[in-house]
Amino acid sequence: MGKIYSRIDEIPEGRADESITEGCMVLEGGGWRGLYTLGVLDALMQENINLRSTVGISAGALSGLGYLTGQIGWGARVDLRFRHDRNYCGIGAIKRDKGVTGFSYLFKDIMKELPLDKKRFRETSRELAVGVTNMLTGKIEYHEKGKCNMSAMIRASATVPYVSRPVVIGGIPYLDGGCAEKIPFSWAEARGEKKIVVVKTREWDYTRDEDPLMLNDLMYHKYPEFVESMNKANAEFNELNERLKVMHESGEVYVIAPSQPVMVKRFEGDMEKLGDLYWLGFNDAKAQLDSIKSYLGI
């Protein structure tokens, strides 16, 4: 299997209760930087902060699974145990799933050892939406639990551009939702959510390079609308980040962002760095519990 995080036995476990707080949890992607998100969500679940709706993109879509079922530590245990299992992230994943993440292995094998509470996942009291990019239109699409094949949509949302084969659903090729929208804020905003908690995987002052990559045209010239979306996504992220700062300061939304620069790479393999990032998220959320509860009115 390969190296496992040295402090994995210290990852908290248990179950959040079934109480529901009105609001929407918005989860950014970011590859293995999603360990920050898992730490935040575990800290919130320990306090039984279970928002009614959750929306995620890429790694954020995967992070939303354990949060929806209230399984504290579930997502972290998967990532911090199986990161170097080549069937989950490596040559086995590429052979089986044509991408860097072994979703078949996750859903069929890992979940036998670390089962997801499917009964609680299917309950209609809480919502989950995942963002995917339609390669024909270049637009972000949000698909909701109970209205789609969620495992297929999560697989599509968490594909990695340039290295993963598109996931074809209903004849439409899809790739990572982050190709069109880095933070899935638009879904929550379009629904008129009154309370929105955004979990970022980069510190506040992080900005993305807005220059388009030539690789976009080389790889995806058959999908011009998709290329256009990819070329604009970084600039739109920077604009949204600035907007979220203003909204956070005014109390319109609550944003949880890393309290120190994130040095973890998208495909990070250093298990101690990944574990440290998990604890950063966990401790950042713990330090803000009073503020989060005040914002949510609980």
C-alpha positions as CSV (number, residue, x, y, z in Angstrom):
1,M,0.0,0.0,0.0
2,G,2.9,2.4,0.7
3,K,3.4,5.0,3.4
4,I,0.6,5.9,5.8
5,Y,0.3,9.1,7.8
6,S,2.2,8.5,11.1
7,R,-0.6,10.0,13.3
8,I,-3.5,8.5,11.6
9,D,-4.7,6.9,14.9
10,E,-5.1,10.4,16.3
11,I,-7.6,11.4,13.6
12,P,-10.9,11.9,15.5
13,E,-13.8,9.6,14.9
14,G,-17.5,9.4,15.9
15,R,-20.7,10.6,14.5
16,A,-22.4,14.0,14.3
17,D,-25.9,13.9,15.5
18,E,-28.9,14.3,13.1
19,S,-29.7,17.9,13.9
20,I,-29.8,20.2,11.0
21,T,-28.7,23.9,10.8
22,E,-30.1,26.0,8.0
23,G,-27.4,27.1,5.6
24,C,-25.1,25.9,2.8
25,M,-21.6,24.6,2.9
26,V,-19.5,25.6,-0.1
27,L,-16.4,23.5,-0.6
28,E,-13.5,24.5,-2.9
29,G,-11.4,21.9,-4.8
30,G,-7.6,21.7,-4.9
31,G,-6.5,18.1,-5.2
32,W,-4.8,16.9,-2.0
33,R,-5.2,20.4,-0.5
34,G,-8.6,19.0,0.3
35,L,-7.1,17.6,3.5
36,Y,-7.6,21.2,4.9
37,T,-11.3,20.9,4.1
38,L,-11.6,17.5,5.8
39,G,-10.1,19.0,9.0
40,V,-12.5,21.9,9.0
41,L,-15.5,19.6,8.4
42,D,-14.5,17.2,11.2
43,A,-14.2,20.0,13.7
44,L,-17.7,21.3,12.7
45,M,-19.2,17.8,12.9
46,Q,-17.8,17.4,16.4
47,E,-20.0,20.5,17.3
48,N,-22.9,19.0,15.4
49,I,-22.9,21.9,12.8
50,N,-24.6,20.0,10.0
51,L,-25.7,22.4,7.4
52,R,-28.8,21.5,5.3
53,S,-27.1,21.8,1.9
54,T,-23.5,21.2,0.7
55,V,-22.0,21.9,-2.7
56,G,-18.5,20.9,-3.8
57,I,-16.2,20.9,-6.7
58,S,-13.4,18.4,-7.4
59,A,-11.9,17.4,-4.1
60,G,-14.6,19.4,-2.4
61,A,-17.2,17.0,-3.9
62,L,-15.4,14.1,-2.3
63,S,-15.1,15.9,1.0
64,G,-18.8,16.4,1.1
65,L,-19.5,12.7,1.3
66,G,-18.4,12.2,4.9
67,Y,-19.9,15.5,6.0
68,L,-23.3,14.6,4.6
69,T,-23.3,11.3,6.5
70,G,-21.9,12.8,9.7
71,Q,-18.9,10.4,9.8
72,I,-16.2,12.3,11.6
73,G,-12.7,11.4,10.3
74,W,-14.0,9.2,7.4
75,G,-12.6,11.2,4.6
76,A,-9.3,11.9,6.3
77,R,-8.8,8.2,7.0
78,V,-9.4,7.3,3.4
79,D,-6.8,9.9,2.1
80,L,-4.2,9.5,4.8
81,R,-4.2,5.7,4.5
82,F,-4.6,5.1,0.8
83,R,-2.8,8.1,-0.8
84,H,0.1,5.8,-1.8
85,D,-2.1,2.8,-2.7
86,R,-1.6,2.7,-6.5
87,N,-5.1,1.5,-7.0
88,Y,-6.4,4.7,-5.3
89,C,-3.8,7.1,-6.7
90,G,-1.3,5.7,-9.2
91,I,-0.9,3.2,-12.0
92,G,-3.8,1.0,-10.9
93,A,-6.1,4.0,-10.9
94,I,-5.0,5.0,-14.4
95,K,-5.6,1.5,-15.7
96,R,-9.0,1.1,-14.2
97,D,-10.4,4.6,-14.3
98,K,-8.3,6.4,-16.9
99,G,-7.4,9.1,-14.4
100,V,-5.3,9.7,-11.3
101,T,-8.0,8.8,-8.8
102,G,-9.2,5.3,-8.5
103,F,-12.9,5.8,-8.0
104,S,-13.8,2.2,-8.7
105,Y,-11.3,1.2,-6.0
106,L,-12.8,3.8,-3.6
107,F,-16.4,2.8,-4.2
108,K,-16.0,-0.9,-4.4
109,D,-13.0,-1.8,-2.2
110,I,-12.0,1.0,0.2
111,M,-15.7,1.4,1.2
112,K,-15.8,-2.2,2.3
113,E,-13.1,-1.5,4.8
114,L,-14.2,2.1,5.6
115,P,-17.9,2.0,4.8
116,L,-19.9,5.1,4.1
117,D,-23.3,5.3,5.8
118,K,-25.4,4.9,2.7
119,K,-28.7,5.0,4.6
120,R,-27.9,8.4,6.0
121,F,-26.5,9.6,2.7
122,R,-29.8,8.8,1.0
123,E,-31.9,10.7,3.5
124,T,-33.7,13.6,1.9
125,S,-33.3,16.0,4.8
126,R,-29.9,17.1,3.6
127,E,-28.8,18.1,0.1
128,L,-25.6,17.6,-1.8
129,A,-24.7,19.1,-5.2
130,V,-21.5,18.6,-7.2
131,G,-20.1,20.8,-9.9
132,V,-19.0,19.5,-13.3
133,T,-17.9,21.2,-16.5
134,N,-19.8,20.3,-19.6
135,M,-17.1,20.2,-22.3
136,L,-19.6,20.9,-25.1
137,T,-20.8,24.1,-23.6
138,G,-17.9,25.0,-21.4
139,K,-20.4,25.8,-18.6
140,I,-20.5,24.6,-15.1
141,E,-23.4,22.3,-14.2
142,Y,-24.6,21.4,-10.7
143,H,-26.1,18.0,-10.2
144,E,-28.0,17.2,-7.0
145,K,-28.3,14.1,-4.9
146,G,-31.4,12.1,-5.7
147,K,-31.6,13.6,-9.2
148,C,-28.6,12.0,-10.9
149,N,-26.1,9.2,-10.7
150,M,-24.1,10.8,-7.9
151,S,-21.1,8.5,-8.0
152,A,-20.7,9.2,-11.7
153,M,-21.0,13.0,-11.1
154,I,-18.4,12.9,-8.3
155,R,-16.1,11.0,-10.6
156,A,-16.6,13.6,-13.3
157,S,-16.2,16.5,-10.8
158,A,-12.9,15.2,-9.5
159,T,-11.2,14.3,-12.8
160,V,-7.9,16.1,-13.4
161,P,-7.6,18.1,-16.7
162,Y,-4.8,17.1,-19.0
163,V,-4.3,13.7,-17.4
164,S,-7.8,12.2,-16.9
165,R,-10.1,11.0,-19.6
166,P,-13.4,12.8,-19.7
167,V,-16.4,11.1,-18.0
168,V,-19.2,10.6,-20.5
169,I,-22.7,10.8,-18.9
170,G,-25.7,10.8,-21.2
171,G,-23.5,11.3,-24.2
172,I,-22.0,14.4,-22.8
173,P,-18.2,14.6,-21.9
174,Y,-17.5,16.1,-18.5
175,L,-14.4,17.2,-16.7
176,D,-13.4,18.7,-13.4
177,G,-15.9,21.4,-12.3
178,G,-12.9,23.5,-11.4
179,C,-12.2,24.0,-15.1
180,A,-15.1,26.5,-15.2
181,E,-15.5,27.5,-11.5
182,K,-13.0,27.1,-8.8
183,I,-15.3,27.8,-5.8
184,P,-18.9,26.6,-6.2
185,F,-20.4,29.8,-4.7
186,S,-22.8,30.4,-7.6
187,W,-25.0,27.4,-6.7
188,A,-25.6,28.7,-3.2
189,E,-26.1,32.2,-4.3
190,A,-28.5,31.3,-7.1
191,R,-30.7,29.4,-4.5
192,G,-30.9,32.5,-2.4
193,E,-29.2,30.8,0.6
194,K,-29.3,33.1,3.6
195,K,-26.4,31.5,5.5
196,I,-23.3,30.4,3.5
197,V,-20.1,29.0,4.9
198,V,-17.3,28.8,2.3
199,V,-14.2,26.6,2.9
200,K,-11.2,27.7,0.9
201,T,-8.1,25.5,0.4
202,R,-5.8,28.5,-0.2
203,E,-5.0,31.4,2.1
204,W,-6.8,34.7,1.6
205,D,-4.0,36.5,-0.3
206,Y,-3.4,33.7,-2.8
207,T,-4.1,34.7,-6.4
208,R,-4.0,32.7,-9.6
209,D,-2.0,33.5,-12.8
210,E,-4.5,34.9,-15.3
211,D,-2.5,34.2,-18.4
212,P,-4.1,31.4,-20.5
213,L,-2.1,28.2,-20.9
214,M,-1.3,27.1,-24.5
215,L,-1.8,23.6,-23.3
216,N,-5.6,24.3,-23.1
217,D,-5.8,24.9,-26.9
218,L,-3.5,22.0,-27.6
219,M,-5.4,19.4,-25.5
220,Y,-8.9,20.6,-26.1
221,H,-9.1,22.3,-29.4
222,K,-12.2,20.2,-30.3
223,Y,-14.0,21.9,-27.5
224,P,-13.6,25.7,-28.0
225,E,-16.2,26.7,-25.4
226,F,-14.5,24.5,-22.9
227,V,-11.1,26.2,-23.7
228,E,-12.7,29.6,-23.3
229,S,-14.0,28.7,-19.8
230,M,-10.6,27.3,-18.8
231,N,-8.9,30.4,-20.0
232,K,-11.2,32.7,-17.9
233,A,-11.4,30.5,-14.8
234,N,-8.4,31.9,-13.0
235,A,-9.3,35.6,-13.5
236,E,-12.9,34.8,-12.3
237,F,-11.4,33.0,-9.2
238,N,-9.4,36.1,-8.3
239,E,-12.5,38.3,-8.7
240,L,-14.6,36.0,-6.6
241,N,-12.0,35.9,-3.9
242,E,-12.0,39.6,-3.6
243,R,-15.8,39.7,-3.5
244,L,-15.8,37.0,-0.8
245,K,-13.5,39.1,1.3
246,V,-15.9,42.0,1.2
247,M,-18.9,39.7,1.9
248,H,-17.1,38.0,4.8
249,E,-16.2,41.3,6.4
250,S,-19.8,42.5,6.1
251,G,-21.2,39.3,7.6
252,E,-23.0,38.3,4.4
253,V,-21.1,35.0,4.3
254,Y,-18.6,33.2,6.5
255,V,-15.3,32.1,4.9
256,I,-12.9,29.7,6.5
257,A,-9.4,30.0,4.9
258,P,-6.0,28.6,5.9
259,S,-4.4,30.7,8.6
260,Q,-1.0,30.2,7.1
261,P,0.4,29.7,3.5
262,V,-0.4,26.3,2.1
263,M,2.7,24.6,0.8
264,V,1.0,21.3,-0.1
265,K,1.0,20.7,-3.9
266,R,-2.0,19.5,-5.9
267,F,-0.5,16.0,-6.1
268,E,1.3,16.1,-2.8
269,G,2.8,12.8,-1.7
270,D,4.4,13.7,1.6
271,M,2.1,12.1,4.1
272,E,3.3,14.3,7.0
273,K,2.6,17.5,5.1
274,L,-0.9,16.2,4.3
275,G,-1.5,15.3,7.9
276,D,-0.3,18.7,9.0
277,L,-2.7,20.3,6.6
278,Y,-5.6,18.3,8.0
279,W,-4.8,19.5,11.5
280,L,-4.4,23.1,10.2
281,G,-8.0,22.9,9.0
282,F,-9.2,21.2,12.1
283,N,-7.6,23.8,14.4
284,D,-8.6,26.8,12.3
285,A,-12.2,25.7,12.5
286,K,-11.9,25.0,16.3
287,A,-10.5,28.5,16.9
288,Q,-13.5,30.1,15.0
289,L,-16.3,28.0,16.5
290,D,-17.8,30.9,18.5
291,S,-17.8,33.1,15.4
292,I,-19.2,30.4,13.1
293,K,-22.0,29.6,15.6
294,S,-22.8,33.3,16.0
295,Y,-23.0,33.8,12.2
296,L,-25.3,30.7,11.9
297,G,-27.4,31.8,14.8
298,I,-26.9,28.6,16.9
